[in-house]
């Protein structure tokens, strides 16, 4: 994929973070103007089929980049604190998709505390990040609630993630190594054709960590 078509999460964050907050309409107006800039930047890549692509892989990569850009834009509008807290790690998580369908769980406070705890030991920290990604599967909140009780979902890290929702409960819970489960507190934060993102109450730790 060429650089002009690859839309990085970091670039999007810079556009939105550096835009004047006190624009017409106050803080919200500034955010909307920034989003407009992102939309303009992605306008030429809206339909990958219209590109002069040299291969099917190129088209798939461009479509993936556009969806990731859309996801970041939506996150910044619907849950800006969640977006900014996870910003340094989103590209790593997106790359772990390997281009296919995926379900991503983002902790509301991000991963910084865990990064500090493991001393930025990349292999270990990378395992934690990938444990929050379900590859090759697209689960909306309705899909998660419809799963059989105590279902185990394979993660990009390699370990399974336990999912449960007591009968009649409105919240879906996820559990890794910790005895305290994490709640899906902001369901369907982003719902795309291949990518779905949910907000999570706390970080998850792989069972074998």
Legacy VTK file of the C-alpha trace (Angstrom):
# vtk DataFile Version 3.0
C-alpha trace
ASCII
DATASET POLYDATA
POINTS 209 float
0.000 0.000 0.000
1.282 3.477 -0.809
1.850 5.999 1.964
-0.795 8.341 0.534
-3.471 5.701 1.020
-2.297 4.389 4.397
-4.123 6.357 7.095
-2.413 5.900 10.431
-4.118 6.219 13.760
-1.328 8.465 15.016
-1.901 10.918 12.157
-5.600 11.072 12.915
-4.930 11.772 16.569
-2.568 14.593 15.695
-5.185 16.208 13.464
-7.808 16.023 16.182
-5.572 16.843 19.133
-3.890 19.864 17.535
-7.074 21.459 16.220
-8.150 24.591 18.161
-10.544 23.555 20.877
-12.264 26.920 21.043
-13.522 26.959 17.482
-16.945 28.137 16.379
-19.415 26.324 18.547
-16.979 25.800 21.443
-15.143 22.543 22.190
-17.674 20.438 20.278
-17.379 22.703 17.289
-13.617 22.273 17.299
-13.977 18.507 17.430
-16.461 18.491 14.568
-14.138 20.645 12.446
-11.300 18.209 13.136
-13.489 15.287 12.135
-14.300 17.107 8.908
-10.556 17.251 8.188
-10.302 13.497 8.734
-13.260 12.896 6.438
-11.627 15.042 3.747
-8.369 13.120 4.167
-10.162 9.809 3.614
-12.532 10.989 0.894
-10.425 9.600 -1.933
-10.275 6.206 -0.271
-13.962 5.766 0.506
-14.439 3.114 -2.170
-11.314 0.975 -2.624
-12.774 -0.502 -5.817
-12.506 2.904 -7.476
-8.733 3.043 -6.940
-6.198 2.201 -9.583
-5.126 -0.849 -7.565
-2.524 -3.252 -8.907
-3.669 -6.213 -6.828
-6.499 -7.601 -4.708
-4.277 -7.334 -1.644
-3.892 -3.597 -2.240
-7.666 -3.140 -2.298
-8.097 -5.134 0.901
-5.388 -3.119 2.676
-6.924 0.173 1.572
-10.367 -0.906 2.765
-8.876 -1.907 6.098
-7.110 1.453 6.455
-10.326 3.336 5.725
-12.253 1.300 8.307
-9.569 1.897 10.931
-9.695 5.631 10.186
-13.469 5.603 10.545
-13.174 3.678 13.807
-10.755 6.225 15.245
-12.991 9.103 14.183
-16.037 7.527 15.819
-14.092 6.747 18.996
-12.937 10.349 19.288
-16.516 11.598 18.950
-18.340 9.056 21.118
-15.673 8.412 23.761
-12.723 10.844 23.407
-11.148 9.876 26.738
-11.177 6.207 25.804
-9.713 7.032 22.385
-6.880 9.132 23.792
-6.103 6.666 26.605
-5.667 3.867 24.059
-4.118 5.939 21.261
-0.486 4.791 21.746
-1.535 1.150 21.387
-4.287 1.194 18.766
-2.083 0.704 15.733
-0.517 -2.395 17.300
-3.990 -3.767 17.971
-5.209 -2.922 14.486
-2.156 -4.587 12.948
-2.910 -7.770 14.910
-6.137 -8.090 12.894
-4.119 -9.198 9.868
-6.796 -7.672 7.667
-9.716 -9.883 8.668
-12.781 -9.464 10.817
-12.118 -8.720 14.488
-13.691 -7.722 17.783
-11.668 -5.344 19.931
-12.171 -4.580 23.629
-10.663 -1.288 24.819
-10.259 -0.625 28.565
-11.661 2.784 29.493
-8.405 3.874 31.143
-6.089 2.429 28.489
-3.025 0.223 28.922
-0.498 2.699 30.346
-0.562 1.254 33.870
0.156 -2.229 32.575
2.916 -0.901 30.335
4.570 0.614 33.392
4.024 -2.564 35.424
5.830 -4.823 32.944
8.587 -2.282 32.438
7.850 -1.950 28.743
8.903 -5.550 28.178
7.526 -5.593 24.635
6.889 -9.364 24.234
4.957 -9.524 27.509
3.082 -6.296 26.941
2.247 -7.301 23.377
0.605 -10.438 24.738
-1.615 -8.317 26.963
-2.644 -6.123 24.042
-3.470 -9.081 21.818
-5.548 -10.676 24.572
-8.050 -7.842 24.022
-8.556 -8.776 20.362
-10.759 -11.569 19.010
-9.541 -12.265 15.444
-11.617 -13.630 12.577
-14.868 -12.907 14.406
-17.202 -9.926 14.553
-19.273 -9.812 17.748
-21.846 -7.100 18.419
-23.159 -6.848 21.964
-26.219 -8.839 20.877
-23.954 -11.582 19.543
-22.020 -11.713 22.829
-25.231 -11.978 24.852
-26.436 -14.778 22.601
-23.353 -16.916 23.290
-23.715 -19.952 25.471
-22.909 -19.284 29.129
-19.175 -19.399 29.883
-18.208 -19.478 26.209
-14.494 -19.325 25.479
-13.343 -17.083 22.633
-9.856 -17.529 21.097
-7.828 -14.312 21.219
-4.964 -13.021 19.085
-2.689 -13.706 22.072
-3.408 -17.434 21.839
-5.318 -17.924 25.089
-9.099 -18.089 25.366
-11.236 -15.336 26.853
-14.222 -16.331 28.961
-17.497 -14.566 28.148
-20.601 -14.749 30.299
-23.845 -12.886 30.799
-26.103 -14.184 33.603
-29.635 -14.812 32.447
-31.623 -11.600 32.559
-28.512 -9.460 33.046
-27.988 -6.447 30.818
-24.185 -6.546 31.045
-21.738 -8.886 29.358
-18.692 -9.873 31.406
-15.238 -10.991 30.268
-12.746 -12.852 32.404
-9.081 -13.666 32.005
-6.611 -14.479 34.747
-8.101 -12.133 37.348
-10.957 -13.386 39.511
-12.583 -9.996 38.986
-14.248 -9.902 35.561
-14.403 -6.885 33.268
-17.740 -5.483 32.153
-18.524 -4.364 28.619
-19.591 -0.899 29.738
-19.721 0.836 26.336
-21.073 -1.743 23.881
-20.907 -1.242 20.119
-18.624 1.759 20.446
-17.804 1.233 16.796
-19.567 -1.168 14.426
-17.973 -1.528 11.008
-18.209 -4.042 8.216
-15.280 -6.034 9.584
-14.320 -4.393 12.876
-16.306 -3.966 16.080
-15.017 -2.104 19.151
-16.428 -2.265 22.690
-15.464 -0.255 25.775
-14.332 -2.337 28.765
-14.395 -1.444 32.473
-10.919 -2.816 33.181
-7.894 -4.380 31.527
-7.637 -8.115 30.941
-4.691 -10.378 31.764
-4.092 -13.653 29.872
-4.604 -16.775 32.038
-1.036 -17.979 31.439
0.574 -14.574 32.088
LINES 1 210
209 0 1 2 3 4 5 6 7 8 9 10 11 12 13 14 15 16 17 18 19 20 21 22 23 24 25 26 27 28 29 30 31 32 33 34 35 36 37 38 39 40 41 42 43 44 45 46 47 48 49 50 51 52 53 54 55 56 57 58 59 60 61 62 63 64 65 66 67 68 69 70 71 72 73 74 75 76 77 78 79 80 81 82 83 84 85 86 87 88 89 90 91 92 93 94 95 96 97 98 99 100 101 102 103 104 105 106 107 108 109 110 111 112 113 114 115 116 117 118 119 120 121 122 123 124 125 126 127 128 129 130 131 132 133 134 135 136 137 138 139 140 141 142 143 144 145 146 147 148 149 150 151 152 153 154 155 156 157 158 159 160 161 162 163 164 165 166 167 168 169 170 171 172 173 174 175 176 177 178 179 180 181 182 183 184 185 186 187 188 189 190 191 192 193 194 195 196 197 198 199 200 201 202 203 204 205 206 207 208
